Amino acid sequence: MGAIKAGGARGASKNEARHIRELCHAMLLLDSPDSCRRFLTDLCTPGELTALADRWAVARQLERGVPYRKIHDKTGVSTATVTRVARSLERGEGGYRAVLARLNAAKDKDVDL
């Protein structure tokens, strides 16, 4: 797999990369969890939104050191998905790690999330 280029995605054409960059900018304009939820609900199918939420739940559990099988048993997420998320945590672009670090910092400051 190739590296992500300036706001693009692995293997994305210039046009696709531009669309991804524009989507990222749009998401940065969201000012609350509710506005983000509404945007994602409009943007994604129910299945896509569930898949995103599942991956996020897996990432949080992996960060806490929960074993793959226990994550699968607890969430019903496939072990293949758990493995993909783990690989992204270890060798991805750092997106999961950056957000997890910010969440942990906010939690340390006792900020409501």
C-alpha positions in Angstrom: 0.0 0.0 0.0 1.2 3.5 -0.8 1.4 6.4 1.6 -1.4 8.8 2.0 -0.7 12.0 0.1 -1.7 15.4 1.5 -5.2 14.6 2.7 -5.7 11.8 0.2 -6.1 8.1 0.7 -4.0 5.2 -0.3 -4.3 4.6 -4.0 -6.8 7.5 -4.4 -6.9 9.5 -7.6 -6.2 13.3 -7.3 -10.0 13.9 -7.6 -10.8 11.3 -4.8 -8.0 12.8 -2.7 -9.5 16.3 -3.1 -12.9 15.0 -2.1 -11.5 13.3 1.0 -9.6 16.5 1.9 -12.9 18.5 1.5 -14.7 16.0 3.7 -12.1 16.3 6.4 -12.4 20.1 6.3 -16.2 19.8 6.5 -15.9 17.6 9.5 -13.6 20.1 11.2 -16.5 22.6 11.0 -18.7 20.5 13.2 -19.0 22.1 16.6 -20.7 19.5 18.8 -21.1 15.7 19.1 -24.8 16.1 18.0 -23.9 18.0 14.8 -21.3 15.4 14.0 -23.8 12.6 14.6 -26.3 14.3 12.3 -23.7 14.8 9.6 -22.5 11.2 9.8 -26.1 10.0 9.8 -26.8 11.9 6.6 -23.5 11.0 5.0 -23.4 7.2 5.8 -25.8 4.3 5.4 -26.8 2.8 8.8 -24.4 -0.1 8.0 -21.5 2.2 7.3 -22.1 4.2 10.4 -22.3 1.1 12.5 -19.0 -0.2 11.0 -17.3 3.1 11.8 -18.6 3.0 15.4 -17.6 -0.6 15.7 -14.0 0.2 14.6 -13.8 3.1 17.0 -15.0 0.8 19.9 -12.4 -1.8 18.9 -9.6 0.8 18.8 -10.5 2.0 22.3 -10.5 -1.5 23.7 -7.3 -2.4 22.0 -5.7 0.7 23.5 -6.7 -0.6 26.9 -5.0 -3.9 26.2 -8.2 -6.0 25.8 -7.3 -9.3 24.0 -8.7 -9.7 20.4 -10.9 -12.7 21.3 -12.5 -10.8 24.2 -13.2 -7.8 22.0 -14.8 -10.1 19.5 -16.9 -11.9 22.1 -18.0 -8.6 23.7 -18.8 -6.6 20.6 -19.5 -9.2 17.9 -17.1 -7.5 15.6 -15.2 -10.0 13.5 -11.7 -11.0 14.5 -10.6 -9.8 11.0 -11.9 -6.3 11.8 -10.2 -6.4 15.2 -7.0 -7.4 13.4 -7.3 -4.6 10.8 -7.9 -2.0 13.5 -4.9 -3.3 15.5 -2.8 -3.1 12.4 -3.9 0.5 11.8 -3.1 1.4 15.5 0.4 0.0 15.0 1.3 0.9 11.5 -1.4 3.2 10.2 -1.3 7.0 9.7 -1.6 7.7 13.4 -5.2 8.9 13.3 -6.5 6.5 15.9 -3.5 7.3 18.2 -3.9 11.0 17.9 -7.6 11.0 18.8 -7.1 8.5 21.6 -4.3 10.7 23.0 -6.6 13.7 22.9 -9.4 11.8 24.6 -7.1 10.6 27.3 -5.7 14.1 27.8 -9.2 15.5 28.1 -10.1 12.8 30.5 -7.0 13.6 32.6 -8.2 17.2 32.7 -11.7 16.0 33.8 -13.4 17.4 30.6 -16.8 16.1 29.8 -16.8 14.2 26.5 
